Amino acid sequence: MDIKTPIRATRSYTQRLIASPERVFPLLCPVRESDWIHDWDPVTVWTHSGVAETDCVFLMPGTPHPAIWFITRHEPERGFVEMLKVVPEMTACRLSIQLSGTASGCDAVVTYSHTSLGPQGDVFVANFSEAFYEKFMHEWETQMNHYLETGEAMKAA
């Protein structure tokens, strides 16, 4: 047995969204994300309902391997979703999103925790800086708010 100390980076960011949690939550879904993310295209989604649910699994193309996503918690009444993402030989990631209503819409606390699974993961985790994460979260927030305002995904830059 090989037991190692994890090489891990965890980042959180609060997005300010212009719609209620009830309107935003259904968009946190492997199927519905294609509505608001221009190039989002899962290869396969395993779901009984046709959208996000607990135990939903989806596969996203990627390098060096496709990413396998598994929804571990899907709690619309609480505005909470948690997913695991595994990129073999690279990283294992836990993503959680907690929505809470505000006077102007909702806040989404988005937390990613990446754990390295090998040399390529070590590099990824080392580059998962606060600045990188804030840029990623700001882009996601901008895309979501654009969709909530216009009903259309932003065009690719």
PENOR-V190997 format. One record per run of one state. SS is the DSSP state (A for helix, B for strand, O for the rest). FROM is the first residue (numbers start at 1). TO is the last residue. Records with the same first field share a line. If there is no record, write none. Layout:
SS = FROM-TO / FROM-TO
//
This chain:
O = 1-7 / 18-20 / 26-32 / 37-43 / 47-56 / 61-66 / 79-79 / 88-90 / 103-104 / 117-118 / 128-129 / 151-157
B = 8-17 / 44-46 / 57-60 / 67-75 / 80-87 / 91-102 / 105-116
A = 21-25 / 33-36 / 76-78 / 119-127 / 130-150
//
